Amino acid sequence: MSEAIAPNAENTPIAQWKMLGMSLGEWTQSLLTFILGGIATYAGGQWTKKESHLTVKTNETVKFQGDKVQYGIVNFSIKSDGSKEAESIECQFNLLNTQEVKATPASLNAVSTVKDSKVTITVPMLNPGETLQISAVTTNPASELSRSDISVRGKGVVGDSEPPRDYSNLILTIIVLIASMLLGAFLTNYYWKFAYNAGRRNALEEVSSDLVGLRDAARDLVSEVHARVGASKQSDPPTGGS
């Protein structure tokens, strides 16, 4: 009668925790891939997102004495400081005794009209970085225009007194915080995995395999973001010249 052979503890596999047929390492990898994919998609969308923005800046009235009358020159500017061109821009303000209105540079093809005390200036388009300078001469040197006196509107955009807010630093901070949390969870998981499977000879191979899987998933995500950015740039309509 053969004797029963006692199982070797070193060669006996230790039961792994599993849920829905996936180990803890596989769940961690899937969760990391899902979260990193969401972050990459959102960040890529923010980097390629284009919006129009118009900033209106007023200056003090310049006063000077003419031959018989004292004049005042009201000055303000409209700057296109968004990431997309602003179209069909209309600017309106009221100024008593307006004698002349000048909008520069001439290459922007601005058209000005004066009716009674109402001044209207229209511009077909302002590309990002372009600025329209407006000067109005009045025989009322006490006239002052504040930001609230000037109405600026365009296609899908309203003139603002402040430049556009840059959320890139906030987005980067959030990404770094989430990445730090994920890295902590990742290291904790594999520390536990090493401790739990200390008697298994293939623990290192399993960890290496999981790391390769994470690396490949990250590489695929980066390639997808690059492809989306390239496709977005190719699909943008050509910007009109100044």
C-alpha positions as CSV (number, residue, x, y, z in Angstrom):
1,M,0.0,0.0,0.0
2,S,1.5,3.3,-1.1
3,E,2.0,6.0,1.5
4,A,0.2,9.3,1.0
5,I,2.5,12.0,0.0
6,A,2.2,15.1,2.0
7,P,1.7,18.2,-0.2
8,N,4.6,20.5,-0.5
9,A,3.6,23.9,0.9
10,E,6.0,25.6,-1.4
11,N,4.4,24.2,-4.5
12,T,0.8,24.5,-3.4
13,P,-0.8,27.5,-5.0
14,I,-2.5,29.8,-2.6
15,A,-6.1,30.7,-3.4
16,Q,-6.5,34.2,-4.8
17,W,-9.3,36.6,-4.1
18,K,-11.5,36.9,-7.2
19,M,-14.7,38.7,-8.1
20,L,-16.6,38.0,-11.4
21,G,-13.6,35.8,-12.5
22,M,-11.1,38.6,-12.1
23,S,-8.3,38.9,-9.6
24,L,-7.5,42.0,-7.6
25,G,-4.6,42.8,-9.9
26,E,-6.9,42.5,-13.0
27,W,-9.5,44.7,-11.3
28,T,-6.9,47.3,-10.4
29,Q,-5.6,47.3,-14.0
30,S,-9.1,47.7,-15.5
31,L,-9.9,50.5,-13.1
32,L,-6.7,52.3,-13.9
33,T,-7.3,52.0,-17.6
34,F,-10.8,53.3,-17.3
35,I,-9.8,56.3,-15.1
36,L,-6.7,57.2,-17.2
37,G,-8.8,56.9,-20.4
38,G,-11.4,59.4,-18.9
39,I,-8.6,61.8,-17.9
40,A,-6.9,61.6,-21.3
41,T,-10.2,62.2,-23.1
42,Y,-11.1,65.2,-21.0
43,A,-7.6,66.7,-21.1
44,G,-7.5,66.2,-24.9
45,G,-10.8,67.9,-25.3
46,Q,-9.8,70.9,-23.2
47,W,-6.5,71.3,-25.1
48,T,-8.3,71.2,-28.5
49,K,-11.4,73.2,-27.4
50,K,-11.7,76.5,-29.2
51,E,-13.8,79.5,-28.0
52,S,-14.2,83.1,-29.0
53,H,-13.6,85.8,-26.5
54,L,-13.6,89.6,-26.7
55,T,-12.0,91.9,-24.1
56,V,-13.1,95.5,-24.0
57,K,-10.6,98.0,-22.5
58,T,-11.4,101.7,-22.0
59,N,-9.0,104.6,-21.6
60,E,-9.3,108.1,-20.3
61,T,-10.7,110.8,-22.6
62,V,-8.0,113.0,-24.2
63,K,-8.9,116.7,-24.1
64,F,-7.5,119.4,-26.4
65,Q,-8.3,122.9,-27.3
66,G,-9.3,123.7,-30.9
67,D,-9.5,127.1,-32.6
68,K,-12.9,127.9,-31.1
69,V,-14.0,124.7,-29.4
70,Q,-12.6,122.3,-26.9
71,Y,-12.6,118.7,-28.0
72,G,-12.4,115.4,-26.3
73,I,-11.2,112.1,-27.8
74,V,-12.7,108.9,-26.4
75,N,-10.6,105.8,-26.8
76,F,-11.2,102.1,-26.2
77,S,-10.1,98.8,-27.7
78,I,-11.7,95.4,-28.5
79,K,-9.3,92.5,-28.4
80,S,-10.0,89.0,-29.7
81,D,-8.1,87.0,-27.1
82,G,-9.9,83.7,-27.4
83,S,-8.7,80.6,-29.2
84,K,-11.2,81.0,-32.0
85,E,-12.0,83.9,-34.3
86,A,-14.9,86.2,-33.4
87,E,-17.4,86.9,-36.2
88,S,-20.0,89.5,-37.0
89,I,-19.0,91.9,-34.2
90,E,-21.1,94.9,-33.4
91,C,-20.2,97.6,-31.0
92,Q,-22.6,100.3,-29.8
93,F,-22.3,103.3,-27.4
94,N,-23.9,106.7,-26.9
95,L,-21.8,109.8,-27.1
96,L,-23.1,113.4,-27.3
97,N,-21.9,115.7,-30.0
98,T,-19.9,113.1,-31.9
99,Q,-17.9,114.7,-34.7
100,E,-15.9,111.8,-36.1
101,V,-15.3,108.1,-35.4
102,K,-12.2,106.2,-36.4
103,A,-11.6,102.4,-36.2
104,T,-8.1,101.1,-36.9
105,P,-6.4,99.2,-38.4
106,A,-8.1,99.7,-41.7
107,S,-7.3,96.1,-42.7
108,L,-10.1,94.9,-40.3
109,N,-12.7,96.6,-42.6
110,A,-14.7,98.2,-39.7
111,V,-17.7,100.3,-40.6
112,S,-18.9,103.1,-38.3
113,T,-22.2,105.0,-38.4
114,V,-23.4,107.8,-36.2
115,K,-27.1,108.6,-35.7
116,D,-27.9,111.3,-33.2
117,S,-25.8,110.3,-30.2
118,K,-25.7,106.6,-31.0
119,V,-22.5,105.2,-32.5
120,T,-22.5,101.8,-34.1
121,I,-19.3,100.0,-35.3
122,T,-19.4,96.6,-37.1
123,V,-16.5,94.3,-37.9
124,P,-16.8,91.2,-40.1
125,M,-14.2,89.2,-38.1
126,L,-11.4,89.4,-35.5
127,N,-8.8,86.6,-35.6
128,P,-7.2,85.5,-32.3
129,G,-4.7,88.2,-31.2
130,E,-6.2,91.0,-33.3
131,T,-7.2,94.3,-31.7
132,L,-9.6,96.9,-33.0
133,Q,-8.8,100.5,-31.7
134,I,-11.7,102.9,-31.7
135,S,-11.4,106.7,-31.3
136,A,-14.4,109.1,-31.3
137,V,-14.0,112.9,-31.4
138,T,-16.6,114.9,-29.5
139,T,-17.2,118.6,-28.8
140,N,-18.2,117.6,-25.3
141,P,-14.8,117.2,-23.6
142,A,-16.4,116.1,-20.3
143,S,-17.6,112.9,-21.9
144,E,-16.3,109.7,-20.4
145,L,-17.1,106.1,-21.5
146,S,-17.0,103.4,-18.9
147,R,-17.0,99.7,-19.7
148,S,-20.8,99.5,-18.9
149,D,-21.5,102.2,-21.5
150,I,-20.1,100.0,-24.3
151,S,-22.1,97.1,-25.8
152,V,-20.0,94.6,-27.8
153,R,-21.5,91.4,-29.2
154,G,-20.5,88.9,-31.8
155,K,-21.6,85.5,-33.1
156,G,-21.8,83.4,-29.9
157,V,-19.8,85.8,-27.8
158,V,-20.3,88.9,-25.7
159,G,-17.7,91.5,-24.9
160,D,-16.0,91.1,-21.4
161,S,-13.9,93.4,-19.3
162,E,-11.5,90.6,-18.3
163,P,-9.4,88.3,-20.4
164,P,-10.4,84.6,-20.6
165,R,-9.6,82.5,-17.6
166,D,-7.0,79.8,-18.1
167,Y,-8.0,76.6,-16.4
168,S,-5.0,74.6,-17.7
169,N,-3.2,74.8,-14.3
170,L,-6.3,73.6,-12.5
171,I,-6.7,70.7,-14.9
172,L,-3.0,69.8,-14.5
173,T,-3.3,69.9,-10.7
174,I,-6.4,67.6,-10.7
175,I,-4.6,65.2,-13.0
176,V,-1.5,65.1,-10.8
177,L,-3.7,64.5,-7.7
178,I,-5.6,61.7,-9.3
179,A,-2.4,60.2,-10.7
180,S,-0.9,60.3,-7.2
181,M,-3.9,58.6,-5.7
182,L,-3.8,55.9,-8.4
183,L,-0.1,55.4,-7.9
184,G,-0.6,54.9,-4.1
185,A,-3.4,52.4,-4.7
186,F,-1.3,50.6,-7.3
187,L,1.7,50.3,-5.0
188,T,-0.4,49.2,-2.1
189,N,-2.1,46.5,-4.2
190,Y,1.2,45.1,-5.3
191,Y,2.7,45.2,-1.9
192,W,-0.3,43.2,-0.6
193,K,0.1,40.9,-3.6
194,F,3.7,40.2,-2.8
195,A,3.0,39.6,0.9
196,Y,0.0,37.4,0.2
197,N,1.8,35.3,-2.4
198,A,5.2,35.2,-0.7
199,G,5.3,31.4,-1.1
200,R,4.6,31.4,-4.8
201,R,7.5,31.2,-7.3
202,N,5.6,33.0,-10.1
203,A,4.6,36.1,-8.1
204,L,7.2,38.3,-9.8
205,E,6.2,37.1,-13.3
206,E,2.6,38.0,-12.6
207,V,3.5,41.5,-11.4
208,S,5.7,41.9,-14.5
209,S,2.9,40.8,-16.8
210,D,0.5,43.3,-15.1
211,L,3.0,46.1,-15.5
212,V,3.4,45.3,-19.2
213,G,-0.4,45.4,-19.6
214,L,-0.6,48.8,-17.9
215,R,2.2,50.1,-20.1
216,D,0.5,49.0,-23.3
217,A,-2.8,50.4,-22.1
218,A,-1.1,53.8,-21.4
219,R,0.6,53.7,-24.8
220,D,-2.7,53.1,-26.5
221,L,-4.3,56.0,-24.6
222,V,-1.6,58.4,-25.6
223,S,-1.8,57.3,-29.3
224,E,-5.6,57.8,-29.2
225,V,-5.3,61.4,-27.7
226,H,-2.7,62.3,-30.4
227,A,-5.0,61.0,-33.1
228,R,-7.9,63.0,-31.8
229,V,-5.9,66.1,-31.5
230,G,-4.6,65.7,-35.1
231,A,-8.1,65.0,-36.4
232,S,-9.5,68.1,-34.6
233,K,-6.8,70.3,-36.2
234,Q,-7.4,68.9,-39.7
235,S,-11.2,69.4,-39.4
236,D,-10.9,73.1,-38.4
237,P,-11.9,75.5,-41.2
238,P,-9.2,77.8,-42.5
239,T,-9.0,81.1,-40.6
240,G,-9.6,84.2,-42.7
241,G,-6.6,86.6,-43.2
242,S,-6.4,89.9,-41.4
